[in-house]
Amino acid sequence: MTRRQRCYLDISIGEELEGRIIVELFNDVVPKTAENFRALCTGEKGIGPNTAVPLHYK
């Protein structure tokens, strides 16, 4: 069985952490989609070159 990557999203209301969503990425099935989602979670892609919009979740 292939070991799949995981990402997490912390959920806050105001300043209080309410929980964490853990997402298993099917990088063995849809590698490009999984990599794009992982990059959105980490924020490593920075700002969109044409849109000046942050490429991450806040």
C-alpha positions in Angstrom: 0.0 0.0 0.0 1.3 3.5 -0.9 1.9 5.9 1.9 -0.1 9.0 1.2 0.7 12.5 2.3 -1.5 14.4 4.7 -2.2 18.0 5.2 -4.2 19.7 8.0 -6.3 22.8 8.3 -6.7 24.4 11.7 -10.1 25.9 12.3 -10.4 29.0 14.5 -13.3 31.2 15.5 -12.0 34.5 16.5 -8.7 33.8 18.2 -9.8 30.4 19.6 -8.7 27.2 18.0 -11.8 25.0 17.5 -10.3 22.0 15.8 -8.2 20.5 13.0 -9.2 18.9 9.7 -6.7 16.3 8.5 -6.9 15.6 4.7 -5.3 12.5 3.2 -3.9 13.3 -0.3 -4.3 10.7 -3.0 -1.0 11.6 -4.5 -0.7 8.1 -6.0 -3.9 8.6 -8.0 -4.0 12.3 -8.8 -0.4 13.5 -8.2 -0.8 17.0 -9.7 -4.0 17.8 -7.9 -2.6 16.5 -4.6 0.5 18.6 -5.0 -1.5 21.7 -5.8 -3.7 21.3 -2.8 -0.6 20.6 -0.5 1.0 23.8 -1.8 -2.2 25.8 -1.0 -2.1 24.4 2.5 1.5 25.3 3.1 1.5 28.7 1.4 4.8 27.9 -0.3 3.6 29.3 -3.7 3.3 32.8 -2.3 1.4 35.4 -4.3 -0.1 34.8 -7.8 2.1 36.5 -10.4 -0.9 37.7 -12.5 -3.5 38.3 -9.8 -1.4 39.4 -6.8 -3.7 37.2 -4.7 -2.2 35.0 -2.0 -2.0 31.3 -3.0 -2.8 29.8 0.4 -5.6 29.4 2.9 -5.6 31.8 5.9 
